[in-house]
Amino acid sequence: MQTTGTPPTVSLAIFRKMVLLTGGSVVLSLVITTTIMVLIGETGALPLALPIAGFCPLLVTPPATYVFCRRTMELQAANKALGEAHRNLSEVHARLKAAHEDLEHRASHDTMTGLANRDRFLAHLSDLKRQSDSGYLLMIDADHFKQINDLHGHDAGDGALLAVGQAIAGSIRDTDLGARIGGEEFAVILRGSSTENATGIAERIRSNVEDICLTAADGSQLKVTVSIGGAPFTPDTRTKEVMRQADSQLYQAKRNGRNCVVIASRMTRAA
């Protein structure tokens, strides 16, 4: 069996310390004993005292040195192990934190488009109203999406949805929230937006989607457009009411021929 070089090195190190300390102890003991005997005038007893003075360190120092060195090495090894354990725990903590953040992101975002999902959309809108914020809600629907799926397949439909999501994300401000709330339906919450700003952002989304150029598996070019409806909200507005009115404006955009924007300037309540 092949052995590693560590144990012999450790034993040699301990042996060297034992020899050095034992030799030093013997010399020191002899010097002290001789000095004392001379000072008290008992030099005649030196032949008996010196062997005893030399033997005692030989008896005590080697085992004491060995135990001390072994315990020191064990403490050093334990300290090294603790350091490695701390580093490992830090790595595990970092991985767990990253996994937790990934799970939180997956729980609040649409896996296809990367936009917020419906739950986060509703929670964000509620949070803004609780914070006494106002703004605009845009409801967005991909035009003739069923035809894309039926004529070109679901892969083409998924590509269209992804492109629409990217167009929305690239058209809104950092303070806004874009979401996919179901199928081909999207929504954008415009925090603190005026009617003019909401109209401008909605038109930018519509235009950027219209510029999308997709190629289906069969080589045909896909035309993607969206219809957008918008309605204002205040802290007092119920979520269902603002969604109802934004949907109403969206349906009006559909009736106007699709690929257009209709924004309400004020909130109207259902009878």
N, C-alpha and C positions, 0 to 999 in steps of 0.2 A: 504494500500500500504506500503510495507516495504521500508524503506529508508536506504541509506548507512551511514556509520559512518563518512564520510568525512566532510559534511557540519557542524554538531554539533562541531566537533573537530576544524574546522576553526573558527567558531563563538566564541567558548570558548577561543581560542588563542587570538583573537582580543579583547575580553572582558577583559582578564587578562592584556593585554598591556594597554588598556584604563584605567583600575583601577590603575595600577602601575604608569603610566605617569601622570594621573590626580592627584593622591595623592601626587606624587613628586612635581608637579607644584604648588599645593595648599601650601604645606609646604614651598617650596622655596619662593613663593610670600609672605607668611606671614612673613618669616624671613627677607626678603629684606625690606618689608614695615615697620616692627618694627624697624629695624636698622636705616632706613632713618629717621623715626619719632623721634627716640631717638637722633640722631645726630643733627637734626635741632631744638630740644627742644620742639617738639609739641606732647608730650606724652599724653596730654589731648584729642587729637583727635584720639587716638588709638581705642576707642570703635566703632568709625564710619569707620575708615580706614581698620581695620582688616576684618570685614565682606565683604567689597568691594574687598579687596585683595584676600580673599578666594573664592568669588563668580566668579570672572573673569576667573580663570583657569577652574572652573567647567563648565563655559559656552563655553569656546573656546577649551580646550584640548580634550575632548571626540570626537567631530566630526572630528577634525583635525587628531587625532590618528586613527580613523576608516578609514578615506579616505586614509591616508598614508599606513596603513596596507593592505587595500584592493588593492590599486594600486601595492604595493610590491608583493602581492600574484599573481595578474594578470600578472605582468612582469615575475615572476618565472614560472608561468604556460605557458606563451607565449614562454619563453626561452626553457622550456622542450619540448613543441610542435615543436619548430624549430629544436631542437636536434633530435627528433624522425623523423621529415620530412627529415632532412639531412641523417640520417641513411637509411631511406626508399629509398631516391633518390640514395644513394650509392649502395644499393642492386639492384635497378632497372638498374642503369648504368652497374653494373657488369653482370647482366643477359643479357642486350642488347649487351654488348661487346662479351659475350660468344655466343649469337645467331648470331651476325655478323660474328664472326670468324667461326662458324659452317657453315653459308651460304657460306662464301668465300671458305671454304674447300670443300663443296659439289659442288660448281661451278667449281672447278679446279681439282677434283679427281673423279675417277671411283668409283661408289657406291659399286660395287661387290668386287673388289680386293683391294681398298684403294690406288692403284697407281694413278699417275697423269693421267688426261684424255688427249684427243687429243689436245684440245685448249691450255692447259698448256704446253704440250710437244712442240708444235710449237712455243709458246711464249718464252719458255726457250731456245730453240735452237737459235732463233733470238737474244735473249738477249746476249747469249755467243758470237755470232759472232760480235755483236755491241761492245762488250767489248774486241775485238781482241783476243778472246780465240780460241783455236783449240782443236781437240779431235777426238773421233770416235762415229759413230752412229751405233748401233746394231738394226737390224730388226729381230723380233722373231715371229715364227708362230707355233702354236700347230699342230703336225702331226695327220692326220686322225681324226680331231676333229668332222667332220660331222658323221663319223661312230659311235662315242661315243654317240652323240645325237640320231641318228637313232636306234641304238641297245639297248641303256640303258636309254634313256629319257633325257629330258632337265635338270632335277635335277642333274643327273650324269655329264652332260656337264658343268653345273654351278660349281659343285664341282671341276671338272678338271681345269677350268679357275681360280678359287680361289687358288688352289694349285700351279698352274704355277705362278700366281702373287706373292704368298708368297715366292716361290723359287727364283724369280727374286729379290724381295726386300731383301732377305737374302744373296744374292750373290754379290751385288754391294757395292761400297764405299759410304761414306756420301756425297761426292762431286758429285756423279752421280745422274741421274734422271731416274727412271723407270716409264713407262707409258703403259696403255692399250689404243691403238689407234683405236680399232674397232674389234668386234667379237672375234676371237681367235688370233688377231694380237697384238703384244706387241712391244715396242721399249725401248731402253736404250741409254741415252746420256752420254758418258764417257768424262768428262771434262779433258783436258790436258793429254789424254792418248796416249801412243805410240802404235805401231802395236803389239808389244809383250804383253803389258799390256791388250790391247783390246782382243787379242786372249785368254789370260789367264782368263779374266773375263767371256768372252763368253763361254769358255769351262767349267768354274765352274757353270754357269747357266745351261748349257746343262746337266751336270752330276747330279746336284741337282734335276732337273726335272725328269731325268731318274730314280732317287731313290724314286720318289713318289710312294706310294702304296695306291690305292683307292679301296674301295669296293662298288659296285653298289647295288641298292635296292634288286636285285635278288640274291645277295651274290657273284656274279662273281667279279674277280679281274680285275681292269682297268690298262692298261699300258699307260702311258702318256710320250710322248717325244716331243722335239721341234727341229726345224731347225733354224739356226741362220746365218744371213749374216751381214757383217760389212763393213763400208766405212769411210775414214777419212774426216774431214771437217776443213776448215780454215776460217778466217774472210771474205775471198773473195768468198767462196763457196756459191752458191745459195742453198736454202733449198730444192727445187725440185731436184736439181742435186744430192745432197748427199743422199736423200731418194731414188732416182732412182737407184743409184749405190748400195746402201745397199740392196735394193729389188733385184737387179740383182744377188748379192752374195747369197741372201736367196734362190732364185730360183735355183741357182747352187747347193746349199746344198740339196734342194729337189731332184734335178736330181742325186745327188751323193748317194741317198738312204735314205735321211732324218736322223734325229737324229745326225746331224753333224754340224760343224762350218766352214764357209768360210769367210775369212777376206781379203779385198783388202788392199794392202800395199800403194797404191797411188790412187789419184782421176783421173778418166778418164771422159772426157766430151762427151756428146752425139753429134753425128755428126749433 
